[in-house]
């Protein structure tokens, strides 16, 4: 090996080691900064010195002189901490800054950049002064640059393998050899997983071929029976026998191949896993830095750290978790003095936990701070012209809107209105969802729900607008058949009435901008679940449920609305994998074109009984209805409307809720209890917009519920048109 190739090999080895050492240095410095017991502090300093000595030696071999010098100076700083039995905040801050500079130097060297002018070089004089030396003084830690060593100097001869490491007679390695770690790049593991996934698809495709061959054999048997007794019978019998033999052998081969493919896939996945605790590396340091910049104290704890998860999933969760940790410290935790006044420990607590839920993973970020400022969130929403939720649960979700921040001033970590919307986008990009709950004065909890694997999943295939589309089976709560009497209007938007719950409804073709299917008396629909939210999407047909490989659409179409990836089906076809969170969100705000055939007209003018105790509102609604061609019977209250309905009948009722003698809820219940009028459309138009009011009205039997604060004449007319 020539000198250039040797130097490159040594540098690559050094950079690979440096990445792991930076993680160890951060972890042990954080522990040392918190530790007060002298014995434990001595252990931590000794461990840090060993790590720095390893980095220093590797840097010397790779001719990374500045890295070697910085490590030596940091060793001297830590020796001072050990001898004094304690470290100062300035010393710890300098140590953390040095570790960051080492990390930066590693990235620069990997990119073939020179370290001249780098943060590490600018830090060296400060390290010299802190270590008690004048800058530029000669030191044994930084010898003059020398040519790369020869191979005989750099790579010692390997020691003889002990008996426990000799090759096993069977051709494998013994138990001792199996314990040796092997570094494999993430790119190689990704490529291997892709190949194992393709092998699984090929196995599934082979299963389809075996089924087709069995069908041919059955057809041949039927043909032989049809020519029974003719000279061709024997030829057909021989062909059938041979075909049966091939079919059995193919089935056996398919089972063997399937077992190998499944085993290989499982082993590759196991090789790609990391513990949740490893995936959280760096988060404790991020929390510490933000807290220090704001003069706060925080302790980050990890529960479920031993849980093994796919590396790509942990990599995808890293950015959202970093945002949430920084946000919790900057926005959630109070200052130490305020916490003590409130009876809390001066040190804030931040808990990260992970647990399995079937085929999904639930990751929780929980703090014990002040909780979300729901009043400020509502004010921000009002200032931007957004609908202001009445319930605290919905108000908390406003925090995920882009550009919205409750911070009173702009700092490096708060006040710019970015963060939580990024969290939502990243988690939804992982086919997951994020929810938030808050407890005033007690803290905030974010729950991230993501799939256990990002490479394969079970999908439900549906058709809409002439396209075959895929929905992750884990997001499908149930399948339903919709009839017109199960669809209600709530504030001009369609909803599916399921018991005492109302679920937003949308046509999948309309959401995706595809041609709508023909109206049908009953429609197939899928109830989607995204966290605690639900929505019903109407489809043309539910086709099948299958195992599929997930493939990225690439950066060019990464932002495709309502689409998260491509699903490779067992027969080799591609189908778009839809984003359930995006669909659930869209279902709440889309009107639905006619899903069902319009009923035959019963008369040229429809008769509507209108009841409202406000003369102004009554006159306005009467004018709107009469302009649309309806015959209107205006009533001053519910009792008047009930009498006029019994005497003259009607095609629909439009009712206020709060009226004397008989309110809208009571009148609706009376109508539904009447055999004569039980199927009569009833539209409630009221100022009462709380969720419990809507639920009560629909439980009473209302066909639609419109809130006056968001009242639009078009919504009333469209609602009546659909109901009639």
C-alpha positions, 0 to 999 in steps of 0.5 A, spaced: 500 500 500 502 506 498 503 512 502 497 516 500 492 510 500 495 508 507 494 516 509 487 515 507 485 509 510 488 511 517 484 518 516 477 514 515 479 509 521 480 515 525 474 519 523 469 513 524 472 512 531 472 519 532 464 519 531 463 514 537 468 518 541 464 524 541 458 521 543 462 518 549 465 525 551 458 528 551 455 523 555 460 522 560 461 530 561 454 531 562 454 526 568 460 529 571 457 536 571 451 533 575 456 529 579 458 531 586 460 524 590 468 525 589 469 517 588 464 517 582 467 524 579 474 520 579 471 515 575 468 519 570 474 523 569 478 517 568 473 514 563 474 521 559 481 521 560 481 514 557 477 516 551 481 523 550 487 518 550 484 514 544 482 520 540 489 523 541 493 517 539 488 516 533 489 523 531 497 522 531 496 516 526 492 520 522 496 526 522 490 530 525 495 535 529 490 540 531 485 534 534 491 531 537 493 538 541 486 540 543 485 533 546 491 534 550 489 540 552 482 538 554 486 532 558 490 537 562 483 541 564 480 535 566 486 533 571 485 540 574 478 538 575 480 531 578 485 534 583 480 540 585 475 535 586 470 539 582 469 543 576 467 550 575 461 552 570 466 555 565 471 549 565 465 545 563 463 550 558 470 550 555 470 542 555 463 542 551 465 547 546 471 543 545 467 536 544 463 540 539 469 543 535 472 536 535 465 533 532 466 539 527 473 538 525 471 530 524 466 533 519 471 537 515 476 532 515 471 527 512 469 533 506 477 533 505 477 540 508 483 544 511 482 545 519 485 552 518 480 557 520 476 552 523 472 553 530 477 548 533 483 552 531 480 558 534 479 555 540 486 552 541 489 559 544 483 559 549 485 551 551 492 553 552 490 559 557 485 555 561 490 549 561 495 554 564 500 555 559 501 561 554 499 560 547 504 557 542 508 554 548 512 548 545 508 541 548 509 534 547 502 533 545 503 537 538 510 534 534 512 537 528 508 534 522 511 528 519 510 524 513 505 519 514 508 512 517 510 506 513 505 500 513 510 497 518 510 502 523 502 504 523 499 497 523 502 492 528 502 484 526 495 481 529 496 477 535 495 470 534 488 468 535 486 464 542 483 457 542 476 460 543 477 464 536 479 459 532 475 457 526 469 452 528 469 445 525 462 446 522 465 452 518 462 458 522 465 461 528 465 459 535 461 463 541 467 467 542 468 470 535 461 471 535 462 477 540 466 481 536 463 487 534 463 488 526 462 495 523 458 496 517 456 502 514 448 504 514 448 505 506 450 497 506 445 495 511 440 499 507 442 496 500 442 489 503 435 491 506 432 493 499 435 486 496 431 482 502 425 486 501 425 484 493 426 477 495 420 477 499 416 480 493 419 475 489 417 470 494 410 473 494 410 473 486 412 466 486 406 464 490 401 467 485 405 463 480 403 457 484 396 458 484 396 460 477 399 453 475 394 449 480 388 453 476 391 450 470 391 443 472 384 443 475 382 446 468 386 440 465 382 435 469 376 438 467 378 437 460 380 430 461 373 428 464 370 432 458 373 427 453 373 421 457 373 414 453 376 418 447 384 416 445 386 423 447 384 421 454 391 418 456 395 424 453 391 428 457 392 424 463 399 424 463 399 431 462 395 432 468 400 427 472 406 431 470 403 438 471 401 435 478 408 433 480 411 440 477 405 444 482 407 440 488 415 441 487 414 448 485 409 449 492 415 446 496 420 450 493 416 456 494 415 454 502 423 453 502 424 460 499 419 463 503 422 461 509 429 463 507 427 470 505 423 471 511 429 469 515 434 473 511 429 479 512 428 478 519 436 478 520 437 484 516 432 488 520 435 486 526 442 488 524 439 495 523 436 496 529 439 500 535 436 501 542 432 507 543 437 510 548 442 510 542 437 514 538 437 519 543 444 520 544 445 528 543 438 530 546 441 531 553 446 535 551 441 539 547 437 540 553 443 542 557 445 547 552 438 551 552 437 550 559 444 554 561 443 559 556 436 561 559 439 560 566 435 554 568 436 547 570 433 541 567 434 533 568 433 529 562 431 522 563 429 516 558 425 510 559 424 504 555 431 506 553 433 498 551 427 498 546 430 496 539 428 500 533 430 500 526 435 505 525 432 509 519 426 510 524 430 513 529 434 517 524 427 520 522 425 521 529 431 525 531 429 532 528 422 532 531 425 529 538 430 535 538 425 540 536 421 538 542 426 537 547 429 544 546 421 547 546 420 544 552 426 547 556 425 554 552 417 554 553 415 549 558 420 549 564 420 555 569 426 559 572 428 555 578 426 561 582 419 561 580 419 553 580 421 554 588 415 559 589 410 554 586 413 548 590 416 545 585 424 542 585 428 548 582 431 542 577 426 541 571 424 534 569 424 532 562 422 525 560 423 521 554 419 514 553 418 509 548 413 503 548 411 498 543 403 498 541 402 492 536 406 494 530 407 501 532 411 505 537 409 510 541 414 515 543 412 520 549 416 527 551 413 529 557 415 535 561 413 538 568 413 545 566 408 551 566 404 547 560 401 551 554 398 558 554 392 556 551 389 563 552 395 566 548 394 560 542 387 562 542 389 570 541 394 568 536 389 564 532 384 570 532 389 575 530 390 570 524 383 570 522 383 562 524 377 559 527 378 559 535 377 552 538 372 552 544 375 546 547 382 546 550 384 539 547 383 543 540 386 549 542 392 545 544 393 543 537 394 550 534 401 549 537 402 545 531 400 551 526 406 554 522 408 561 524 405 561 531 409 562 537 407 564 544 414 566 546 414 574 548 421 575 545 425 572 540 431 568 542 436 563 539 431 558 541 424 561 541 419 566 538 420 565 531 414 561 530 418 554 527 418 548 531 412 544 532 410 545 525 416 542 523 415 536 528 408 535 525 411 535 518 417 530 520 412 525 524 407 525 518 412 524 513 414 517 517 406 515 516 405 517 524 401 522 528 403 527 533 398 529 539 399 534 545 396 534 552 397 540 557 396 541 564 396 548 566 401 549 571 403 541 571 406 540 564 405 538 557 406 531 554 407 530 546 405 523 544 408 521 537 405 515 534 409 512 528 410 505 525 415 500 527 418 499 520 418 504 514 420 498 509 414 494 509 407 494 511 400 491 510 396 495 506 388 496 504 387 497 497 381 501 494 379 504 488 377 511 487 377 515 481 379 509 476 386 509 480 388 503 485 390 506 492 393 504 498 392 505 505 396 503 511 392 497 514 394 500 521 390 506 520 384 503 518 379 503 524 373 499 520 370 498 513 363 501 513 357 501 508 354 508 507 346 509 506 343 516 506 340 516 512 347 515 516 350 522 513 349 528 517 350 536 516 354 539 521 355 547 519 355 545 512 360 539 512 358 532 511 359 527 517 357 520 518 353 518 524 356 513 528 352 511 535 353 518 539 359 520 535 360 524 529 365 523 524 367 528 518 366 525 511 369 526 505 370 523 498 377 520 497 376 522 489 374 529 491 380 529 496 385 527 491 382 531 485 380 525 481 373 524 477 368 522 482 364 515 481 357 514 479 352 515 485 350 509 488 344 507 493 350 505 498 357 507 498 363 503 501 367 507 506 373 506 510 374 509 517 381 512 518 384 513 524 390 518 525 392 519 533 385 520 536 382 523 530 377 519 525 375 521 518 371 517 513 373 517 506 368 514 501 371 510 496 368 506 489 371 499 491 375 496 497 379 491 493 384 487 497 389 487 503 396 485 502 403 485 504 407 491 500 414 494 500 414 501 501 419 505 497 420 513 497 417 517 491 424 521 491 425 528 493 422 531 486 415 529 489 416 528 496 411 534 497 405 531 494 399 532 497 396 526 501 401 521 498 407 519 503 410 513 499 409 508 493 407 501 495 410 495 491 405 490 491 406 482 490 404 482 483 410 488 481 405 493 480 406 500 484 400 503 488 400 510 491 401 510 499 396 515 502 397 519 508 392 518 513 393 524 517 393 528 511 386 525 509 383 525 516 385 533 516 382 534 509 376 530 511 373 536 516 373 541 511 371 539 504 363 539 502 361 532 498 358 532 491 352 527 491 354 521 493 347 518 492 342 518 487 337 524 488 330 522 490 324 523 485 321 530 486 315 530 490 312 536 488 314 543 484 315 547 491 317 544 497 314 546 504 319 548 509 316 550 516 321 555 519 321 556 527 325 562 530 323 566 536 328 572 533 323 576 528 330 579 524 333 572 524 326 569 522 325 574 516 332 573 514 332 566 513 325 566 510 327 571 505 333 566 503 328 560 503 323 563 499 328 566 494 330 559 493 323 557 491 321 554 497 314 555 500 315 557 507 311 557 514 314 561 519 313 560 526 315 564 532 317 558 537 317 550 537 310 549 539 307 553 534 311 549 529 309 543 532 302 545 531 303 547 524 306 541 522 301 537 524 296 541 521 299 542 514 305 537 514 312 539 511 318 537 507 323 539 512 324 543 518 329 549 519 329 550 527 332 555 532 334 551 539 333 556 544 325 558 543 320 559 548 314 553 550 318 548 546 326 549 544 329 546 538 331 539 541 325 538 544 321 539 537 326 534 534 325 529 539 317 529 538 318 529 530 323 523 531 318 520 536 312 521 531 310 515 526 308 520 521 314 525 521 320 520 523 323 521 517 322 528 516 329 532 515 330 537 521 336 542 520 338 546 527 340 553 525 343 556 532 348 560 536 350 554 540 356 551 537 359 547 543 361 540 541 356 538 547 351 542 544 352 539 537 352 532 540 345 533 543 342 536 537 344 530 533 342 525 538 335 528 538 335 526 531 337 532 527 339 531 520 344 537 520 347 542 525 349 549 522 352 554 527 349 561 526 356 564 527 359 561 521 352 561 518 352 562 510 346 562 506 349 557 501 350 552 506 343 552 508 340 551 501 346 546 500 344 542 506 336 542 504 338 540 497 342 534 499 336 532 504 331 533 500 
